[in-house]
Amino acid sequence: MSRRRLVLASANPDKAAEMAEILGGEFELVARPGDVPDVEESAGTLEGNARLKAEAICAATGLPALADDTGLEVDALRGAPGVHSARWAAKSIRPGMPVDEANVAKLLAALSAAPNRDRRARFRTVVVVVFPDGGSVTAEGTVRGHITDAPRGAGGFGYDPVFVPDEGDGRTFAEMSRAEKHAISHRGRALRAMVAELGR
């Protein structure tokens, strides 16, 4: 497949780094211009939010844009935090507390209070590429696992310290190397599915 340019809709440096590592040299990934504002993620689904972001960045830059949205869906919480995963604790965060830490704390507290002690969960990522001619490609990746009782590991970001994938060896995503995580992660699967779709 020929090398092509994609503007990343995400300004999250951790997410952008993961995308670059997973996609390797297949694409020339361009950072979102600093003068392009954040896109309000007002859709009720992961695909809807990813599409909103990709369409806005494509329109602003005139280049194909790649966006994703990811949700952690916990069985005992009836699929929450789901589409709200990234901002779940936004309204209750303490001053100076990192957002990722606040989200994890809220998740563990919610599970402790849940009448159903099932800690099964899945990570789901939807990626959307929108092209200037109006065309688009959508792909999805999922990984099943469970939530730990407490954070473990210093790597990764988001909910990685409390998520143990079924296909691993008992370590959380945050305890794995980047390559180990990418091989089985939701984002890795979604991006590889996207590459396959673009290559058709």
N, C-alpha and C positions, 0 to 999 in steps of 0.2 A: 504494500500500500504506500502510495506516495506521501511524503511528509507534507503536513498542512498546518495552517495556523488556527488556533482556537483561543479566544479570549476567555479567561476564567472569570466567571461571575462572582465567585467567592473572594472576599478579602481576608478570610480567615487563614493566617499563615500556616497553621498545622494542616488544615484540609488541602491547601494549595500544594504543600510539600508532598503530601500523600499522593495526590493526583499525578504530580510530576514523576514520582518514583514508580508508580504503578504503570503509567503509560510509557515510561522510558523515552526512547528517542523517536517514537512513532509520530509525535506531533511537536510543533513549535507552540508552546504554551505561553500566552501573553498575559501579563498581570492586568487586572482591571484598572483602567485609568483612574488616577486619584480624584479627578474632578467629576467622576460619575458617582452619584449618591447611592446609598443603600436602597435596595428595592424592598418595599413592604411585602412581607410574606403573608398575604391575606387569604390565600386559598385554604380550603379545608382538607387538602390531601398533599402528600409528598410530591406527587407528579405535578399537581397544580402549582405549588410553590416553586419547584424547579423550573417549570415552564415560564412563570412570571419573570423570574430572574434572567433566564436565558434570552427571552424576547426583549427585555429592557436593555440588556448589555449589547445585544446584536444591533438594536435600533440606535443605540448611542455611539457605537464604534464603526458600524458598517462591516463588521467581520463576523464570521461564525462564532457563536458563543456557547460555552459549556457550563451548565449549572447542575447542581445536585441538591437534593434534600434528603436528610436521613432521620429516621425515627427509631427509638428503642420502644418496643411493644412488649409489655410485661403481662403475662397471663393473669396473675392475681389482681392486677389493677385494670383489668378489662381493656388491655391494649394501651393504656397510658404509660408514659407521657406521649408516645406516638408523634404526631405532627408537631407537637409543642415541645419536643425534647430539648432543643437548644436553648429555649427561653423559659423552661418550666418553673424555675425558682426566681424569675426576674422580679416578681412583686414582693418576695419575702427575703431577698438577699440582704445580709448584713453589710454595712459599709466596710469596704476594704476586702471583702471576701471574694475570691475568684469565682466567676460564674460556674465553671466546671465543678468546683468543689461544692458550691451551693446546690447544684442540680443533683449531684451524687448523694449529698446529705438528705435532700428531700426524698429521693428515691428510697433510700434505706429506711427512713422514718415511715414512709408510706407502706412499705412492705412489712415492717414490724407491727403496724397497726391493722393490717389487712386481715380479715377473718379467714381468708384462704391463704395458707402459708406456702403455696406453690411458688417457687422462685424461677420457674421457666420463663424464658423471654426470647425475643429475636430482634436482631438489628436488620433494618431494611433500608436500602438506598435506592433512590430513583435518580437517574441522570438524564438530562435532556440537552441535545445539541440543536440549536436553531440557526438556520442559514439565512443570509440576506435575501434570498429569493423566496423566502417563506417556508421552505422545506424544514423538516425536523426529524430527529431520531430520538427514540426513547428506549431506555434499557433499565433493568432492575436487578438488584442482587440482594440475597437474604442469607443470613447465617443464624442458626438456632443455638441456644446455650442456656445458661442460668446465671442468676445474680448472686454474688457472694455476700457474706455477712458483713464484710468490711473491705475497704479498698486494699489492693495489693499491686505493687509494681510502680515504677517511676517513669515508664514510657507511655506513649500514646497520648490521648487527650479525651475530653468528654467523659463518657461513661466507661471507657476502657478499663479503668482499675477495678471495676466490679463485675465485668462480663467475662465469663468463661465459655468459650465456644465448645460445642459438642465434639468437633473434629480435632480438637487440640489434645493436650496431654494433662489437662487440669490447671494450666496456667491461665491467668487473665490476659486479655490483649495487652495490657500495660506491662506484663512480665515477659512478653515475647519480643524478639527482634523485629525490626520493621519488615524485613523480608518474610518472616514467619507469619506475621499478621496479614500482610498483603495477600499472601497465597490463599487464605481462606476467608478473608473479611468480606463483608457486605459491599463495601466500596470497591474493593478489588474485583469482585464478581460483576458488579454493575458496569464498571469501566471496561472490563474485558468483553462483556456482552456488547457494549457500545462499539468497541473496535470491530467486532465481528459484523455488526449491522452496517457500519460504514464501509466495510470491505466487500459487501455484497454487490 
